[in-house]
Amino acid sequence: MPQNTAPKTAAEHSPLYQTYLRAEIAPERGEGAWIIAADGTRYLDFMGGIAVNVLGHAHPHLVEALTAQAQKLWHVSNLFQIPGQAKLGERLVAATFADKVFFTNSGAEAVECAIKTARHYHAEAGAPERYRLITFEGAFHGRTLATIAAGGQDKYLEGFGPKVEGFDQVPFADHEAVKAAIGPQTAGILIEPVQGEGGIRAVPNQCLQGLRDLCDEHGLLLVLDEIQCGIGRTGKLFAHEWAGITPDIMAIAKGIGGGFPLGACLATEAAAASMTVGSHGSTFGGNPLAMAVGNAVLDIVLAEDFLDHVAQTGLRLKQKLAAIADAHRDTIEDVRGLGLMLGLKCRVPNGDVIAAARAQGLLLAAAGENVVRLLPPLIIGDEEIAEAATRLDRALTTLTRSDAAE
């Protein structure tokens, strides 16, 4: 076999899977909304670890909670009582529609648990044929075989063999298509109230209300994926609250851990009743370290006026972005999103905007539909908003000048 004698790149020398196009930035430490790289460069972090760092970097309350727990106990497995689980579970139940909680390590695991809960509910009710979930174009539910099938995007499915059965995808927010897709095998409807990876697309309130009605009419379970839009990101604890509805099952992650790997599946008593001993499990899910951090996150997010702060801060940031979009109409088409989950629909490749912003010390994230996401920590204020607006305006100006030069 011929040998490839070309010199290896730095990526090829790496022992890591080459599944990411990593930026040439090596973050070393963080302070609030700022990241400081190994070379001393400071970046204003408006991607927040992809909607994870809801309280920013090195928040003292989270550091204290993690440090205190680390000195006592890290892991025991779910074969024993874990007091932190009971505490965090009780708080999530008290603050939401849910009666029961299962803790996981990630969002994909939370969605897997939600899918299994929905299927098992019908199986135990004597209808094992009802295992299919209706999902939506543009969705992203994770990277496991089941969750990429639920998302239905070819770019994630290609090369991994037959698609996991059980998902019927319909156009985004198309009520008539949902009605047409309901059949004797349908178990429920799985949807993100605000699509993150799909391009910061908020499902209209009347659509969520209509889905709740359809589920009630046909005996289906409404399953929400609030992994990216939950934990205060939109100005409510969970985004579905804007529509005044409640789900039967909900997957959460990202923000609940504030940077520590943590997810959960929340469910009503009826939906969770079939998940009995041996039906599901996790070695690390709900470990004492994660529970300490999750409880610390809720200490802040559930504090009086915190969610009002997010809603008002998000409104001010959106107004700033609208002004920038008006000044750069050749580059930015519109502004979308809720709270501090905002997106810029671009007229130029979104990667160009992200690279230009990074050169100005502002970190942003890409999304579908050629959108740039802004997912800053929920603790930002007017100073960070003004600084981000200044850096973004400079970045877009450099793109305009570059286009003019060509």
Residue pairs with C-beta under 8 A, 6 or more apart in sequence:
11 18
12 18
23 358
25 35
25 37
25 41
25 43
25 358
26 37
26 38
26 39
27 35
27 36
27 37
27 38
27 43
28 36
28 37
28 38
29 35
29 36
29 57
29 58
30 36
30 45
30 53
30 56
30 57
30 58
31 56
31 57
31 58
32 56
32 57
32 58
32 59
32 377
32 379
33 44
33 45
33 46
33 56
33 57
33 376
33 377
33 379
33 380
33 384
34 42
34 43
34 44
34 45
34 57
35 42
35 43
35 45
35 57
35 363
36 42
36 43
37 43
41 361
42 361
43 358
43 361
43 362
43 363
44 361
44 362
44 363
44 384
44 387
44 388
44 391
45 53
45 56
45 57
45 363
45 376
45 377
46 362
46 363
46 364
46 374
46 375
46 376
46 388
47 363
47 364
47 365
47 373
47 374
47 375
47 376
48 54
48 56
48 375
48 376
48 377
49 259
50 228
50 254
50 365
50 375
51 196
51 228
51 229
51 233
51 254
51 255
51 341
51 375
52 254
52 255
52 257
52 258
52 259
53 258
53 259
53 377
54 231
54 232
54 233
54 254
54 255
54 258
54 297
54 301
54 377
54 378
54 379
55 61
55 62
55 258
55 297
55 300
55 377
55 378
55 379
56 377
56 379
56 380
57 259
57 377
59 258
59 300
59 379
61 296
61 299
61 300
62 258
62 259
62 260
62 293
62 296
62 297
64 296
65 292
65 293
65 295
65 296
66 260
66 289
66 292
66 293
66 296
68 292
69 84
69 288
69 289
69 291
69 292
69 293
70 289
72 288
73 288
74 287
74 288
74 289
75 284
75 287
75 288
75 289
76 82
76 287
76 288
77 283
78 281
78 282
78 283
78 285
78 286
82 286
82 287
82 288
82 291
84 286
84 288
84 291
84 292
84 294
84 295
85 103
85 286
85 291
87 291
87 295
88 101
88 103
88 291
88 294
88 295
88 298
89 100
89 101
89 103
91 295
91 298
91 302
92 98
92 101
92 264
92 266
92 298
93 99
93 100
93 101
93 266
95 237
95 298
95 302
96 237
96 238
96 250
96 266
97 246
97 247
97 250
97 266
97 268
98 250
98 266
98 267
98 268
99 267
99 268
99 269
99 272
100 266
100 267
100 268
100 269
100 272
100 275
101 264
101 265
101 266
101 267
102 113
102 264
102 265
102 267
102 272
102 275
102 280
102 282
102 285
103 262
103 263
103 264
103 282
103 285
103 286
103 290
103 291
104 110
104 112
104 113
104 253
104 262
104 263
104 264
104 265
104 282
104 285
104 286
105 261
105 262
105 263
105 282
105 284
105 285
105 290
106 142
106 253
106 261
106 263
107 142
107 225
107 227
107 228
107 251
107 252
107 253
107 254
107 263
108 141
108 142
108 143
108 144
108 147
108 263
109 142
109 144
109 263
109 282
109 285
110 227
110 251
110 252
110 253
110 263
110 264
110 265
111 141
111 142
111 146
111 147
111 150
111 190
111 225
111 227
111 251
112 142
112 144
112 146
112 147
113 251
113 265
113 280
114 190
114 223
114 225
114 249
114 250
114 251
114 265
114 267
115 133
115 146
115 147
115 150
115 166
115 190
115 223
116 275
116 279
116 280
117 249
117 265
117 267
117 271
117 272
117 274
117 275
117 280
118 133
118 187
118 188
118 190
118 221
118 223
118 248
118 249
118 271
119 130
119 131
119 166
119 187
120 274
120 275
120 279
121 187
121 221
121 270
121 271
121 273
121 274
122 128
122 130
122 131
122 187
123 130
123 131
123 274
124 273
124 274
125 274
129 184
129 185
130 184
130 185
130 186
130 187
131 166
131 185
131 187
132 166
132 167
132 168
132 183
132 185
132 186
132 187
133 150
133 166
133 167
133 168
133 186
133 187
133 188
133 189
133 190
133 223
134 167
134 168
134 169
134 170
134 178
134 181
134 182
134 186
134 188
134 189
134 190
135 141
135 150
135 151
135 152
135 167
135 168
135 169
135 170
135 189
135 190
135 191
136 169
136 170
136 171
136 172
136 173
136 191
136 192
136 195
137 152
137 169
137 170
137 171
137 172
138 153
138 172
138 195
138 198
138 199
138 201
138 368
138 369
139 150
139 151
139 152
139 153
139 169
139 190
139 191
139 192
139 195
139 198
139 225
140 151
140 153
140 192
140 195
140 196
140 197
140 198
141 147
141 148
141 150
141 151
141 190
141 192
141 225
141 251
142 148
142 150
142 151
143 156
145 160
145 164
146 164
146 166
148 156
148 157
148 160
149 157
149 163
149 164
149 165
149 166
149 167
150 167
150 190
152 167
152 169
157 163
167 190
168 181
168 186
170 177
170 178
170 180
170 181
171 177
172 195
172 198
172 201
172 203
173 203
173 204
173 207
175 207
175 210
175 211
178 189
178 210
178 211
178 214
179 214
182 214
182 218
182 220
186 218
186 220
187 220
187 221
188 215
188 220
188 221
188 222
188 223
188 248
188 249
189 211
189 214
189 215
189 220
189 221
189 222
189 223
190 223
190 224
190 225
191 203
191 208
191 211
191 223
191 224
191 225
192 198
192 203
192 224
192 225
192 226
192 227
192 228
192 229
193 202
193 203
193 208
193 224
193 226
193 229
193 238
193 239
193 240
193 242
193 243
194 200
194 201
194 202
194 203
194 228
194 229
194 234
194 239
194 337
194 338
194 341
195 201
195 202
195 203
195 368
196 227
196 228
196 229
196 341
196 367
196 373
197 228
197 367
197 368
198 367
198 368
198 369
199 336
199 343
199 345
199 367
199 368
199 369
199 370
199 371
200 336
200 337
200 341
200 342
200 343
200 367
200 371
200 373
201 336
201 369
202 239
202 336
202 337
202 338
203 243
205 242
205 243
205 244
206 243
208 240
208 243
208 245
209 243
209 244
209 245
211 222
212 222
212 245
212 246
212 247
214 220
215 221
215 222
215 248
221 248
221 249
221 271
222 245
222 247
222 248
222 249
223 247
223 248
223 249
223 250
223 251
224 238
224 240
224 247
224 249
224 250
224 251
225 250
225 251
226 238
226 239
226 240
226 250
226 251
226 252
227 251
227 252
227 253
227 254
227 263
228 254
228 341
228 375
229 238
229 239
229 338
229 341
230 237
230 238
230 239
230 250
230 252
230 254
230 255
230 256
231 237
231 238
231 252
231 254
231 255
231 256
231 297
231 301
232 255
232 301
232 306
232 307
232 310
232 339
232 378
233 239
233 255
233 310
233 339
233 340
233 341
233 375
233 378
234 242
234 310
234 311
234 314
234 338
234 339
234 340
234 341
235 307
235 308
235 310
235 311
235 314
235 338
235 339
235 340
236 242
236 307
236 311
236 339
237 301
237 302
237 307
238 250
238 252
239 338
240 246
240 247
240 250
242 338
248 267
248 268
248 270
248 271
249 265
249 266
249 267
249 268
249 271
250 265
250 266
250 267
251 263
251 264
251 265
251 266
252 263
252 264
252 265
252 266
253 262
253 263
253 264
254 263
255 297
255 301
255 378
256 262
256 263
256 264
256 294
256 297
256 298
257 263
257 290
257 293
257 294
257 297
258 293
258 294
258 296
258 297
259 293
260 289
260 290
260 293
260 294
261 290
262 290
262 293
262 294
263 285
267 275
284 290
300 306
301 307
301 378
306 378
309 378
310 339
310 340
310 378
311 339
313 340
313 378
313 380
313 381
313 385
314 337
314 338
314 339
314 340
314 341
314 342
316 382
316 385
317 340
317 342
317 374
317 376
317 380
317 385
317 388
318 335
318 337
318 342
320 385
320 386
320 388
320 389
321 335
321 342
321 344
321 374
321 389
321 392
322 335
323 389
324 332
324 389
324 392
324 393
324 396
325 332
325 333
325 334
325 335
325 344
327 393
327 396
328 393
328 396
328 397
328 400
329 347
330 347
330 400
330 403
331 346
331 347
331 348
331 353
331 396
331 399
331 400
332 344
332 345
332 346
332 347
332 396
333 345
333 346
333 347
334 344
334 345
335 342
335 343
335 344
335 345
336 342
336 343
336 345
336 371
337 343
337 374
340 374
340 375
340 376
340 378
340 380
341 373
341 375
342 373
342 374
342 375
343 367
343 371
343 372
343 373
343 374
344 350
344 353
344 371
344 372
344 374
345 369
345 370
345 371
346 352
346 353
346 370
346 371
346 372
348 399
348 403
349 370
350 366
350 367
350 370
350 371
350 372
351 366
352 399
353 364
353 372
353 395
353 396
353 399
354 364
354 365
354 366
354 372
356 395
356 396
356 398
356 399
357 363
357 364
357 372
357 391
357 392
357 395
358 364
359 395
359 398
360 391
360 392
360 394
360 395
360 398
361 391
362 388
362 391
362 392
362 395
364 372
364 373
364 374
365 372
365 373
365 374
365 375
366 372
366 373
367 373
374 388
376 384
376 388
